[in-house]
Amino acid sequence: MKIFFYAAALALIALSIQSTCHAQTKVRESMIVSTEWLAKHLDDDNLVLLQVGDKKEYDAAHIPGAQYIQTSDISTPRGTGLILELPPVDQLKATFEKFGVTDKSRIIVYFGKEWVTPTSRVYFTLDYLGLGDRASILDGGLPARTAEKRAVTADVKPARPGSFTPHPNPQLVVDATWVKSNISKPGVAILDARDAKFYTGADAGSMPRAGHIPSAKSIPFSTLVEDSNKFKSPEALRALFNTAGVKPKDSVATYCHIGQQASLLYFVAKYLGYDAHLYDGSFQDWSNRAELPVEKSETTNAVKPN
């Protein structure tokens, strides 16, 4: 009898630990919406649709009611800062109010054709402004909708200007000082979203130095979506993080070349329940600072899952 109660107690403890770990990494399902969800909510009064991509493609076909947004709308003007750097909050407020955003809006961002990372950059910007809980990405974008023969239009209807109160969260954005102080720090995972050849240093791209930030692990942005550009399953995405050695309680900081590809890795990290941050300056900032260390490697240094 004692053996039975002992075994039962161990089982309860194991179940409790499993449940706790699951709660710590709970998937934020509302961050991704399906074409079916959108079809049911397309006529909602508080819906704001933002299409990302080529302007000519938007002009030719977009989801009824959608407004066109581009990354230049949400970044500092060229020549006045880093490429794609977050601009002042007042500029962002004016931009999104122009598209009809209010404090009650439900915002869906989608790409016209394959522009997945600029779409996640728009989401990140909304999240920074305190609108992340009201914003989502349409899984598969416009191609997923047109594949189902759902209605699109070339008619452009100007948005009714909105008004909202920004609640910027600067903690979502980290800088070189923060990254340097957290290199190899337990509980912090620095993640490189670039293609493997840039991570290893085989290709410097347009950067002055080739390689990656020391202790950073590689999760290329392209591994996060299927060939259809729909997101991989939560299980498949979590496996990528596990393979990179990311632990459930880790704070995650993502970077890439200029902060665009990293926004997709940021999005997925948050979606999976991690405490997510983005190094906005990314490697364009880091590699230009000669005093900061850069490493090269033959592989992506992936850690095999337990």
C-alpha positions in Angstrom: 0.0 0.0 0.0 2.9 2.4 0.9 4.4 1.7 -2.5 1.2 2.5 -4.2 0.8 5.9 -2.4 4.5 6.7 -3.0 4.1 6.0 -6.7 0.9 8.1 -6.8 2.6 11.0 -5.1 5.5 10.9 -7.6 3.0 10.9 -10.4 1.2 13.9 -9.0 4.5 15.8 -8.6 5.6 15.0 -12.1 2.2 16.1 -13.4 2.4 19.4 -11.4 5.9 20.1 -12.8 4.7 19.4 -16.3 1.7 21.6 -15.9 3.8 24.4 -14.4 6.3 24.3 -17.3 3.4 24.2 -19.8 1.9 27.3 -18.2 5.2 29.2 -18.4 5.4 28.6 -22.1 1.7 28.8 -23.0 1.1 29.6 -26.7 -0.5 33.0 -27.3 -2.9 31.7 -29.9 -4.7 35.0 -30.6 -1.5 36.4 -32.2 -2.2 34.4 -35.4 -5.6 34.4 -37.0 -6.8 32.2 -39.8 -8.6 33.1 -43.0 -11.7 31.5 -41.5 -11.5 33.8 -38.5 -11.1 36.9 -40.7 -14.1 35.9 -42.9 -16.3 35.8 -39.8 -15.0 39.2 -38.5 -14.5 41.1 -41.8 -17.5 43.4 -41.1 -16.7 44.1 -37.5 -16.8 47.9 -36.8 -13.5 47.9 -34.8 -11.5 45.9 -37.4 -8.4 47.5 -38.9 -6.7 45.7 -41.8 -3.2 46.6 -42.8 -1.6 45.1 -46.0 2.2 45.0 -46.3 4.0 44.5 -49.6 4.4 46.0 -53.0 2.1 49.0 -53.6 1.2 47.9 -57.1 0.1 44.5 -55.7 -2.1 46.3 -53.2 -3.6 48.5 -55.9 -4.4 45.4 -58.0 -6.0 43.3 -55.2 -6.4 43.6 -51.4 -8.9 42.4 -48.8 -11.9 44.7 -48.7 -11.3 47.6 -46.3 -7.5 47.1 -46.0 -5.1 50.0 -45.9 -1.6 49.9 -47.3 1.3 50.3 -44.9 5.0 50.2 -45.6 8.1 49.9 -43.4 9.1 53.5 -44.2 5.9 54.6 -42.4 7.1 53.1 -39.2 10.9 53.8 -39.2 13.2 56.8 -39.0 13.8 58.5 -42.4 16.8 57.3 -44.3 20.0 59.2 -43.3 18.7 60.2 -39.8 19.4 56.9 -37.9 19.9 53.3 -38.4 18.0 51.5 -41.2 14.5 50.6 -40.0 15.1 52.0 -36.5 12.0 52.8 -34.5 11.0 56.5 -34.8 9.6 58.8 -32.1 6.3 57.6 -30.6 4.4 60.7 -31.9 5.3 59.8 -35.5 4.1 56.2 -35.0 0.9 57.5 -33.3 0.2 59.8 -36.3 0.8 56.9 -38.7 -1.5 54.4 -37.2 -4.2 57.0 -36.5 -4.1 57.8 -40.2 -5.0 54.1 -40.8 -8.0 54.3 -38.4 -6.5 52.8 -35.2 -8.3 53.6 -32.0 -8.1 52.2 -28.4 -10.8 49.7 -29.3 -9.3 48.5 -32.7 -8.7 44.9 -33.5 -5.7 45.1 -35.9 -4.9 42.4 -38.5 -1.6 42.7 -40.4 -1.0 40.6 -43.5 1.4 40.4 -46.4 0.4 40.7 -50.1 3.0 38.3 -51.4 5.8 36.7 -49.4 6.6 39.8 -47.3 6.5 37.9 -44.1 9.2 39.8 -42.1 8.0 43.3 -42.9 4.6 42.1 -41.7 6.1 41.0 -38.4 8.0 44.3 -38.1 4.6 46.1 -38.2 3.3 43.8 -35.5 6.4 44.5 -33.4 5.9 48.2 -33.8 2.2 47.8 -32.6 3.4 45.7 -29.7 5.9 48.4 -28.8 3.1 51.0 -28.7 1.1 48.8 -26.3 -1.3 47.5 -29.0 0.1 43.9 -29.2 -2.8 42.4 -27.4 -5.1 43.9 -30.1 -3.0 42.9 -33.0 -2.5 39.7 -35.0 -1.0 38.4 -38.2 -3.1 36.7 -40.8 -1.7 33.2 -41.3 -0.6 32.8 -44.9 -1.4 36.4 -45.8 -3.4 37.3 -48.9 -2.2 34.2 -50.9 -4.0 32.0 -48.3 -7.2 34.0 -48.8 -7.1 34.1 -52.6 -6.4 30.3 -52.6 -9.7 29.9 -50.9 -11.4 32.1 -53.6 -12.4 34.6 -51.0 -13.2 38.1 -52.1 -10.5 40.7 -52.9 -10.9 44.2 -54.4 -9.0 46.9 -56.2 -11.3 49.6 -54.6 -9.4 51.8 -52.1 -11.6 53.3 -49.3 -9.8 55.9 -47.2 -9.8 55.0 -43.6 -11.7 57.1 -41.1 -9.0 58.7 -38.9 -8.7 57.2 -35.5 -7.3 58.3 -32.1 -5.5 56.1 -29.6 -3.3 56.6 -26.5 0.1 55.0 -27.0 1.6 53.1 -24.1 5.1 52.5 -25.4 7.0 49.7 -23.8 10.8 50.5 -24.1 11.6 47.2 -22.3 10.8 45.3 -25.5 13.7 47.1 -27.3 17.3 46.3 -26.2 20.5 48.0 -27.2 24.2 47.1 -27.6 24.9 47.8 -24.0 22.2 45.5 -22.8 23.3 42.7 -25.2 26.9 43.0 -24.2 26.0 42.7 -20.5 23.9 39.6 -21.2 26.4 37.6 -23.3 26.5 34.1 -21.9 24.3 35.1 -19.0 22.2 32.3 -17.6 18.5 32.9 -18.2 19.1 35.0 -21.4 19.0 33.6 -24.9 20.5 35.8 -27.7 19.1 34.6 -31.0 20.4 35.3 -34.5 17.6 35.3 -37.1 19.9 35.7 -40.2 20.6 32.9 -42.6 23.3 30.5 -41.5 26.0 31.8 -43.8 25.8 35.2 -42.1 25.8 33.7 -38.6 28.9 31.6 -39.2 30.7 34.5 -40.9 31.0 32.8 -44.2 29.4 35.8 -45.7 29.6 39.3 -44.2 26.8 40.7 -46.3 26.9 44.4 -46.2 28.4 44.5 -42.7 31.9 45.7 -41.8 32.6 42.5 -39.9 31.4 39.0 -40.5 30.1 36.6 -37.8 27.8 36.7 -34.9 27.4 38.1 -31.4 29.2 35.8 -28.9 27.0 33.2 -27.2 24.2 33.9 -29.7 22.4 30.9 -31.2 21.1 30.6 -34.7 17.4 30.2 -35.6 17.1 31.5 -39.2 13.9 33.4 -39.9 13.2 31.2 -42.9 12.8 28.1 -40.7 9.8 29.6 -38.9 7.3 29.3 -41.8 6.3 26.6 -44.2 6.8 26.9 -48.0 3.3 28.5 -48.1 4.5 31.1 -45.7 2.1 29.9 -43.1 3.6 29.5 -39.6 4.8 26.1 -38.6 2.9 24.3 -35.8 3.6 25.4 -32.2 5.3 22.0 -31.7 7.6 22.5 -34.6 8.4 26.0 -33.6 9.2 25.0 -30.0 11.5 22.3 -31.3 13.6 24.9 -33.1 13.9 26.9 -29.8 14.7 23.7 -27.9 17.4 22.7 -30.4 19.0 26.2 -30.0 19.1 25.6 -26.3 16.4 28.1 -25.3 14.9 27.2 -21.9 11.2 27.8 -21.0 12.0 30.6 -18.5 14.6 32.3 -20.7 14.4 36.0 -21.7 14.9 36.0 -25.5 16.6 38.8 -27.4 16.5 38.5 -31.2 18.6 40.3 -33.8 19.4 40.1 -37.5 20.9 42.5 -40.1 18.7 45.6 -39.5 15.9 44.4 -37.2 13.4 43.1 -39.8 14.1 39.4 -39.9 14.6 39.5 -36.1 11.0 40.8 -35.8 9.7 37.5 -37.1 11.8 35.5 -34.5 10.6 38.0 -31.9 7.0 37.3 -32.9 7.4 33.6 -32.7 9.2 33.8 -29.4 6.3 35.8 -27.9 3.8 33.5 -29.6 5.4 30.6 -27.8 5.2 32.3 -24.5 8.8 33.5 -24.0 9.8 36.9 -22.6 10.7 38.4 -25.9 12.9 41.4 -26.8 14.4 42.8 -30.0 17.8 44.4 -30.5 16.6 47.1 -32.8 20.1 48.1 -34.0 20.9 44.5 -34.7 24.1 43.5 -36.4 24.3 46.8 -38.4 24.9 48.5 -35.0 26.9 45.8 -33.4 29.4 45.1 -36.2 30.1 48.9 -36.6 31.2 49.1 -33.0 34.9 48.0 -33.2 35.0 47.6 -29.4 32.3 44.9 -29.4 33.3 41.3 -29.9 32.3 39.2 -33.0 32.7 35.5 -33.4 32.9 33.2 -36.4 32.1 29.5 -36.4 32.0 26.6 -38.8 28.5 25.6 -37.8 25.4 27.3 -36.3 26.3 25.8 -32.8 22.9 24.3 -32.4 22.3 22.4 -29.2 20.7 19.0 -29.5 17.4 18.8 -27.7 17.2 16.6 -24.6 
